[in-house]
Amino acid sequence: MAWSLQEFADAGQQTGALAQAVREGLEQALRARGQAVLAVSGGRSPIPLFTRLRELDLDWSRVTLTLVDERLVPPGHPDSNESLVREHLLQGRAAQARLLGLATDPALDLQECLRRARLEQPRADLALLGMGEDGHTASLFPGAAGIESALDPACPERYVGVIPPAAAHTRISMSLAALLECPGLLLAIAGPAKRRVFEAACADPRSSLPVARLLHQARVTVRSFWAA
């Protein structure tokens, strides 16, 4: 089994457990390598966790923050994950961390952004993931063009371009292969609808849900945290 599941009565308890898991993962990397890399997802759901993480007593000057995925929009755009991280995580004690964005080409050319990401982004020690009710994780959406290649554990590309079938903006996303390079994978889910999707993915290794590909692999355990 490549996943574990912890259940919490509410979002506050879930946030506390996730913050502790992130602390432990970063401290382990800092002890082992002298530096640590944390990849985070965007959206509104992680904001309470970000506000908790930014006050952790860590040597943030030795931590690099990066993004699991990003919309192809400039920093400052309301839908930019980089802007969300700068506003809610790169504050307080965590202001000493370094942030590496993904939409870094001024012209926002997808191929140039991907080229830079593939060259410049370090391997993450820890990746914080969410999941949509369609079973997507990172920006690996079901039905997107090229999704089978992006979900191939042997995909040679660590970052892929994704055009979601039903969501706004072209995306840059870590591939499944890149996610599986992370020693620590944390999956945050909430509510009964997402619990049903998660259970369906766990039950069927042949499921077309992208999150099922993450759960049914043998390289790294996905620590899942569910809040009622």
Buried (B, 14 or more C-beta within 10 A) or exposed (E): EBBEBBEBEEBEBBBBBBBEBBBEBBBBBBEEEEBBBBBBBBEEBBBBBBBBBBEBEBBBEBBBBBBBBBBBBEEEBEBBBBBBBBEBBBBEBBEEBBBBBBBBBEEBEBEEBBEBBBEEBEEBBBBBBBBBEBBBBBBBBBEBEEBEBBBBBEBEBBBBBBBBEEBEBBBBBBBBBBBBBBBBBBBBBBEEEBBEBBEBBBEEEEBBBBBBBBBBBEEBBBBBBBBE
